[in-house]
């Protein structure tokens, strides 16, 4: 999440100092999970309603861990708000786009991308094409449009380049 956030920050032309802050925000975004019992976090299968309610508190737990530390406020806000969504459907407080710190908005995209492309105990990782489709389906309503469009544009470009070079490799091998 940290590296994905940093890459998105580069695409958005963040300064080196802003990139460092964003990278730290991505690295610490789930620190509140330290307060969640391991047997809940590592549970194979679906959470009960009570377990999910507990897991949904991790942003607040993380903020509480960091609030008195001398960290940039963007880092603390990203930890607290990385599950907030522009349409108000997120948690812990249901903020809307204008109230979500931009670093939190970027970390949220990186976190969702990472979650969808990672293997879980209950499912295999999604391929990048499925992830792009999911983001395109509700990305403009759930995520900051500037950030999600920049992310999707660059990811799609990267995929096109990768596919092109993969096809070139196949063509070279078949012509040998």
matplotlib code that plots the C-alpha trace (Angstrom):
import matplotlib.pyplot as plt

x = [0.0, 2.9, 4.6, 1.3, 0.4, 3.9, 3.5, 0.1, 1.6, 4.3, 1.7, 0.0, 3.2, 3.7, 6.9, 9.6, 8.5, 4.9, 5.8, 7.7, 4.7, 2.3, 4.6, 4.6, 0.8, 0.6, 3.0, 1.0, -2.5, -3.4, -1.4, -4.7, -5.0, -2.5, -5.4, -7.5, -6.9, -4.9, -7.5, -10.0, -7.7, -6.4, -9.8, -10.4, -13.7, -16.3, -16.4, -19.4, -21.2, -19.4, -16.0, -16.6, -17.7, -14.4, -12.3, -14.0, -12.7, -9.0, -8.8, -9.8, -7.5, -4.7, -5.4, -5.4, -2.0, -0.5, -2.4, 0.1, 3.2, 5.0, 3.8, 2.4, -1.3, -1.8, -0.4, -2.8, -5.8, -4.8, -4.8, -8.1, -9.9, -8.5, -11.8, -13.9, -15.5, -16.4, -20.1, -20.2, -20.5, -17.2, -16.2, -15.5, -17.5, -19.1, -17.3, -17.9, -15.3, -14.8, -14.1, -11.6, -7.9, -6.3, -3.6, -6.3, -8.1, -4.9, -4.1, -7.7, -7.2, -3.9, -5.4, -8.3, -6.1, -3.8, -6.7, -8.2, -4.9, -3.8, -4.7, -7.1, -8.1, -11.5, -10.6, -7.8, -6.4, -8.3, -6.5, -5.7, -8.4, -11.1, -9.7, -9.9, -13.4, -14.4, -12.9, -14.5, -17.9, -18.1, -14.8, -16.1, -18.7, -16.5, -13.1, -11.8, -12.3, -8.9, -7.1, -8.9, -8.8, -5.1, -4.6, -6.7, -5.1, -1.6, -2.4, -4.1, -1.1, 1.3, -0.9, -0.9, 2.9, 3.3, 0.9, 2.7, 6.1, 4.7, 3.3, 6.6, 8.3, 5.9, 6.3, 10.1, 10.0, 7.6, 9.7, 12.9]
y = [0.0, 2.3, 1.8, 2.0, 5.2, 6.6, 5.7, 7.4, 10.5, 10.6, 10.4, 13.3, 15.3, 15.4, 17.0, 14.7, 15.8, 15.1, 11.7, 10.8, 11.8, 9.8, 6.8, 6.9, 7.2, 4.1, 2.2, 3.1, 3.0, -0.3, 0.1, 0.0, -3.7, -4.2, -3.8, -6.5, -10.1, -12.2, -14.9, -12.4, -10.9, -14.3, -16.0, -18.0, -17.2, -14.5, -12.4, -12.5, -9.1, -8.6, -9.4, -7.1, -4.3, -4.8, -4.8, -1.6, 0.1, -0.3, 3.2, 4.8, 2.5, 3.5, 7.2, 6.8, 5.1, 8.0, 11.1, 12.2, 11.5, 14.2, 13.1, 15.1, 15.5, 13.9, 10.7, 10.6, 11.5, 8.8, 6.2, 7.4, 7.9, 5.4, 3.5, 6.6, 6.9, 10.0, 9.1, 8.8, 5.0, 4.4, 4.2, 5.0, 8.3, 8.3, 11.4, 12.6, 13.7, 17.3, 16.1, 13.4, 14.3, 13.9, 11.6, 9.4, 9.4, 8.2, 5.6, 4.3, 3.6, 1.9, -0.2, -1.4, -2.2, -4.1, -5.9, -7.0, -8.2, -10.1, -13.7, -14.0, -17.0, -16.9, -16.1, -16.0, -12.7, -10.8, -10.2, -6.6, -6.5, -7.4, -4.8, -2.1, -3.2, -2.9, 0.6, 1.7, 0.4, 2.6, 4.4, 7.9, 7.8, 6.1, 7.7, 11.2, 11.4, 13.1, 10.4, 7.4, 8.6, 9.2, 5.8, 3.9, 5.8, 4.9, 1.3, 0.8, 2.3, 0.0, -3.0, -2.1, -1.8, -5.1, -6.9, -5.4, -6.5, -10.0, -10.3, -9.2, -11.9, -14.6, -13.4, -13.6, -17.1, -18.3, -16.9, -18.7]
z = [0.0, 0.8, -2.6, -4.5, -2.7, -3.5, -7.2, -7.4, -5.6, -8.3, -11.1, -9.3, -9.3, -5.5, -4.2, -2.7, 0.8, 0.0, -1.4, 1.8, 3.9, 1.6, 1.7, 5.5, 5.5, 3.3, 5.6, 8.8, 7.4, 9.1, 12.4, 14.3, 13.4, 16.2, 18.6, 16.9, 18.1, 15.7, 15.7, 14.3, 11.7, 10.5, 10.5, 7.4, 6.0, 6.6, 9.8, 12.0, 12.4, 15.8, 14.3, 11.4, 13.7, 15.7, 12.5, 11.3, 14.4, 13.3, 11.7, 15.0, 17.0, 14.6, 15.0, 18.8, 18.6, 16.5, 17.6, 20.2, 18.1, 16.2, 12.7, 9.9, 10.2, 6.8, 8.1, 11.1, 8.9, 6.3, 9.1, 10.4, 7.1, 4.6, 4.6, 4.0, 0.6, -1.4, -1.5, 2.3, 2.4, 4.2, 7.8, 10.6, 10.3, 6.8, 5.6, 2.0, -0.5, 0.6, 4.2, 3.3, 3.5, 0.1, 1.5, 2.9, -0.4, -2.2, 0.5, 0.1, -3.6, -3.0, -0.1, -2.2, -5.2, -2.9, -1.2, -4.6, -6.1, -3.0, -2.2, 0.7, 2.8, 1.2, -2.5, -5.0, -6.1, -8.7, -12.0, -12.8, -15.5, -12.9, -10.5, -13.2, -14.0, -10.3, -10.0, -13.2, -12.0, -8.9, -8.8, -9.6, -6.9, -4.2, -4.8, -5.5, -9.3, -9.9, -8.0, -9.4, -13.0, -12.7, -11.1, -13.8, -16.6, -15.5, -14.6, -18.0, -19.8, -17.8, -18.8, -22.4, -22.5, -20.6, -23.0, -26.0, -24.9, -23.9, -27.4, -28.9, -26.9, -28.1, -31.7, -31.4, -29.9, -32.6, -35.4, -34.2]

ax = plt.figure().add_subplot(projection="3d")
ax.plot(x, y, z, "-o")
ax.set_aspect("equal")
plt.show()
